[in-house]
């Protein structure tokens, strides 16, 4: 582990840096070691102080939102974890727009907008994680995507601490990605646009999606989908000639990775306490005391099986730290 000495005065400053914090309870997969340093970020000043601390101590760093789409290593993280807890909501009723602090959980944003009769995010009922995480990975489900409601994103450059506002069309949104996955910008706020809707109907749709997730997805610890779905245009030209039984699994322009994994009878396969869910072949669950090593090994096995049988390489959705 990297050694780093800081004074008691620094530890007791207003950043409230903690040491050797358990990371597993902060994630939906419930695995991982400890963070050498950990701090909660609620203001831009706190964020800039933390980034200055990173530069001064030459530490690796990473962001933690809702903890729903990442798998920490079993080893301790040698740097500092910045937990974003900026939850501000600024409603513009006349325009049906809201500016959201990206530490807010998506389920809270969805609930508050549907109850107001603002349509646009009702498809995200039950979506785990934070607003920032949903933007970073352009989270989507049931035909909806986060980008469809985003007007602009305010981000902080990690190296300099400067602020920049990005219009939606500048964010390089794609399937489960955005520029914030590849560029050193920390999402701070986002402005969302909605259209008029019926509060009762929108709430019904939201609850319907929550119920679907509860009945079709495992309730054991997981990160949700392990692999991205596949665009039909990325499949080999003769794919459905070779595998005609998968034709009825096409959904729009894609086929689910879970359909391929189910075809290979991957449900129930396990490494240690990591298991492919019996409810959904594209979800790995922690059945008790799974380690990150167990999860990585099982994910690798799933990829190898798909390559061997279908000649296709799957790509992971979650971040492996």
N, C-alpha and C positions, 0 to 999 in steps of 0.2 A: 504494500500500500504506500502511496506517496505520502511523505511526511510534510506537514505544514504547521508552523508554530504561529499562533497569534496571541496577543496579550489579553489579559482579563478585561482591560478597559475596552478593547475592541469587541470582545464577546458580549459585553454588557451595553454596547451602544444601542441606539434606537433601532438598528436593524434587527435586533433580537435573534442573532445567529445561534442556532442549536448545533450540537455536535452528536455524531453517531446516532442518527435518527433511523428507526426501522422504516423501510420503504414498502414492504409487503402489505401492511394494512392500508396503505394509501392508494392501492391499485385494485382493480376489479379482478385480476388474476390471482392476487394474494401470494405473490412470490417476490423474491429479491432480498438483497443484503441491506446494509445500512448506508446512509449518506454521511460522508465525512463532515460536511456542513449542510445546514438546511435553514432556509428562512422563508417566511410568508411575506408576500408582496401585495400591498393594498393601494399604494399610491405610486405615481410616476417618480417622485423623489426617492422612494424606497427602492424602486427598480434601478434608477441611475446609481444610487449608492452601492447596490449589490453588484452592478456591472463594474463599477470602479474598484470594488473589493476583488472581483475576479481578475481584473487587469493587474492590480497591484500584487496579488499573490500568485499570478500566473496559474490560475486554477481552471480545470475543465468545469463546465457548467451545463445544466439542462433545465428545461421548464417542466413543471408538473401542473396539469389542469385537473380534470376529473379522474385521471388515472385509468381511463377505460380502454386505451388503445396502445398500451406499451407493456413490455415484459422486461423488468429489471434483471440484471445478472445476479447470480447467487453471491458473487464477490461484492465486497463493499464498493460503493461509488467513491472515487478518490477526490471528487471536487465538491461543488455546492449545487444543491437542488433548489430552484426558485419556484415556490408554490404560488401561483397567481390566484389571488382571492379578491380581485377588483370586480365588484358586483353591481356597479352603478347602472341605473336605468333612467333614461331621459326621454320622456314621451312627447312626441309632437302630434297631438290629436288631430289638428287641422289637416295635416299631410298624411296621417296614418303611417308615421315613421317612428322608430325608436332607436336611440343610440345605446349600445349595450357594452358594459365592461365584460371583457372576454373571459373573466374567471367565473361568470355566472354559469350555472348548469343549464344545459339545453332544455331539460324537462321543465325548468322553472320559466324560461322564456316562452316555450310552447304553451304552457298552461295559462300564463298571463295574457298572451295575445289571443288565444282562442276564446277565452272568457270575455274579452272585450269585443268579440265579433270581428277580429282582424284575421283575414285568411291569408295563407301562404306557407305556414310551418306546421299545419295540423298533421301532415304525413309523418312528422318527426315525433309523434307521441311515443314515449318510452325510449327514445334515443338516448344512450348513456353519454357521459362526458360533458365537457364544458363548451361554451360558445366558441372559444378560441380554438379548441381542438377540432370542432366541426368545420370551422373555416379553413384551418390548416390542411385538413384532409378532404375538404369538400364532401363532408358526410352526406349520405343519401340513403333512401329506402322507399319502397313502394312507388317508384317513378319520380320521386322528388329529390332535389339536391339543394344543399345549403346555398350555393351560389345564386340560385334563382331568386332569392329574396334580399341578397346583399347589394346595397348601394355603394358603400365605400368601407375601407378598412384603415384605421389609424394604427401605425406600427412604430416601434422604437428600434433603431439600428443598434445592434449589440456592441459594435466596436466603438462607436462615438457617442451613443446616447441621444442622437438627434431624432426628432419626430418627423414622420412623413405620412401624408394621407394618400391612399391609393384608391382610385375609382375601381369599381368591380371589373371593368374590362381590362384593367392593368394588372390584375392579380393572377393572371395565367391559370385560371381555374381549369381543371380537367377532371377526368375520372379519378376520384379519390386523391386529388393532388391540387396544389397551388404553388405559387412562387415561394410561399412561406415554409414549404418543406425543404427547399433547396437554398434559399438565401438567408443571410443572418439578420432577419428582422423578427422582432417579438411583437405579436399581435396584441394591441392594447384595448382598442375599442372597435366596434363595427356598427354601421348604420344599416338598418333593415327597413324595407318597404313592404307594405301590406295592401290588400284590397278589401273592400267591405264584404262581410259575410254574416251569416246567422249564428249567433253565439251558441245556441242549442245544438245546431247541426255540426258546427266545428268541434264542439266539445265531445259530441258523439263519435266523430271520426277519430279524434285524439284518443279517446278511451278504447275505441276499436283497435287501434294500432298497438296500444299498450297491452290489451288482452291477447292480441295475436302473438306478440313477442313472448308473453308469459306461457302461452300454450304450445308454441312451435319452437321456442328456443330454450335451452337448458337454464335452470336457475342456479346451478353450481357456478363457482367462480370461473370467469372466462374473460377473453377480450373481444368476444363477438367473432365475426368472420375472420378466419386466419388468412385466407387468400382472396385476392381480387377476382371478380367474375371476368369472363373472357368475351371480348368482342368477336363477333362472327368473322369479321374481316381479318382477324389475327389467326384464325384456324387454318390448317392445311387445306388445300383446295379440295381434296377428296375425303375430308373428315367424315361427313355424314354418309358417304358411300360405304366407308369402313365401319361406321358405328350408327346405323340407321335407327337404332333403339333410342338414341339421344335426340332425335329430331323434335319430339314433343316436349323437350326441355327448353327449347328456345323461348326466350322472353324478350320480345322487341329486337334489339340489335345485339343481345348478349345471351350467353348460356352460363349458368351458375357453376362455379368451381365445385360446389357441393354435389352437383349432379354427376360430375366425373368421379368424385371420391365415393359417392354412394354406389356407383356402378362397380367400383373396385371393392365393395364391401368393407370399407374402412371404418364404419361405425363400430365402436367398441374396442378398436385397436388401442393399445396403450404402451407407454414406456413409463415404468414406475407408477406414480400416481397421476400422471398426465394421460388423459383418455380422449379419443375422438367421441364426441357426444352421440348418444343413441338417438337424440331428437334431430340432429342436424350434422351432416357429415363434414361441413366446413367450419365446425367449431370445436376447439379443444378445451376441455374442462379440467380443473384441478379437483380431483376426487378426494383429496385429503391433505397430503403433505408433498405435493408435487414440487419439484425444483425447477428453476429456469433451465437447467441442463436437460431434465426430462422433457420439457416442452420443446426445446430446440431439437432434440433427437427425434421426437415424434413428428414435428413439422418437417424435418428433413426426410424422414421415412415417407411421409405423405407425398412430398414433391417427387421423390425417386420413383414411387409407384406410378404416379401419373406420367412421368417421362417415359418409363419403361413400357407402359401399356398404350398410351395415347400419343407419345412423341411431343408432348407439350410441357413447357415449363411454367409453373404457377408462380405468382409473385405475392409476397406477404403484404398484408394490410398493416398490421401493428408494427410499432417501432421496437426493435430489440436493442436494449441499452447494454 
